[in-house]
Amino acid sequence: MTGTPSNVNLGNFTLVCAACSTQAGGVGSVFNPFTFDLLVTDVTDGATGKFVGTSTGGSIFSDVSAIAVNWAPLQLGPGAKNALTGDFGSTIFTTTIFTAIVAPNSGAVPGQSTVQGNVAFTPVPEPATLAMIGGALLSLGFLRTRRG
């Protein structure tokens, strides 16, 4: 993944409610409180981390969902910050504090809902990289003044 994604599907929840109708129809289903993990693997640096999603649950109808998922931690990296294994190096993975489970009729499969949100990563240049770039620019400037 490169850059900052938007509205990435973070997983599916299948609702079992054969008689569910719209909110106006008054027949819905209830999610009890739940927790789930979103594992992140940084293949470049060989690190893994985990965002934990928790919800107090709530009611859901075919056309309306009031279920929110809260995430912690909000950042993985840089270095070993919130890493389960390895070291993220200079890369930072972030997520939003809150996402929602969307209404089940919004997807391609009736009765299936998704958790949509953002997981973004920001590669931060290391000081050594910045020093090399600066040195190269100074060398080019010096060569140009010697030729002129």
N, C-alpha and C positions, 0 to 999 in steps of 0.2 A: 504494500500500500504506500502510495506517495502523497504528500500534501495532506490537506485536511479534508476528510470525507464529510459528506452531509447526508443525513437520514439513512445511515447504514443499518441494515436489518441485523440485529444482534441475536436473533433466535426466534423460534416459533412456540406458541402455546396452543394446544388443541383443546377446545372447549367441548365438554360433553353436556349438551342441553338440547335434547331433541325437540322440546316444546318452546324454545326461546323465541321471543318475538321482539318487536321494536320497543323502545321505552314507552311509547304511547300505548302499546298493547299491554304493558304491565307484566310481562313474563320474562324474567332474566335468570342469570346464574350468579352464584357468589363464589369468589375466590377467597379462601382463607389466607391469613398471613403466610408469606413464603420468602425464601432466600435462594438466590442462585449465584453462581460464579461465572465471570467472563474472564477466561485466561488469555493473556497476551504473550506471544513468543516473539522476541526480537532476534530474528535469524542472523542479522548482521553482527550483533555483539554477543549472541549466545545467552541471553538472559530471558527469564520468564517472570511474569508478575500476574496479579489477580485483582480485578475489580469485583467487589461483592455487591450485588443488587438485592435490596430488601424492600418489601412492601407490606403494608398493613392489610392488603387485600381490598375487597369491595365488590360492588355489584357491576355486572356487565350485561348489556343487551346486544342484540344483533347490530344495532346502529349507534350505540353509545358505550364508551368505557370510561369509568372514573378511577381506574386503577393507576397508581403512580409507583414508580420504582426509584428508590434513592440509592446512590452509589457511594462507596467508600473503598479505598482512598480515592481522591480525585486526580492523583498524579502518580505515575511510575517513573522512576529515574529522576534526574541523571544519576549515574553511578549505581550504587546498590540500594538507593532509596526505594522502599517498598518492593524490592525484588525478592522473589521466592528462591530463585537460583541465579547465579551469574551476576553480571554487572552490565547495566544498560549503556555504559560509556557516557557519551554526551547527549544521547537521545532522551527525550522526554515524551511520555505518553500521557494524555489528559482525557478526561471525560467530563460530562456535565453532571451536576449534583442530582438532577432529576430527569427522568424520561417517563413516557407513558406507554401503556399497552393500548394499542389502537383498536377501534371497533372491529369486530369480526367480519362485518360485511365489506370492509375496505380492501380486503385481499382477494387473490384469485381463487382461493379454496374456501367455500362457505364454512363458517364455524372455526376458522383458524385465525389467530391474531398474532401480531408480532410486537416485539419490543424494539422501538426505533430510537436511535440516538447517535451520538458522535463519539468516536474514539479518534483523537488526532495525535499525530506525533510531530515533534519539532526537533530536527537535527541541529544541535548547537555546535558551532565550530569550536574546536579545541584551541587553547592559546598557542600551541606549537604550530598548528595549521595557519593561524593568523600571522604568526611571526614569519613563517616561510613565505607567505604571500607578500607581506611587507618587505622582506628582504629582496624578493624577486623584483618588486616595483622599484626599490631603491637602486638595485643593480642596473635595471633598464634605464633609469634616469641618469645614473652616473655614466653609462656607456653613451648615451645620447649627448651629454655635455662634452665628453671627450672627443666625439666625432665633430661637433659643431665648432 
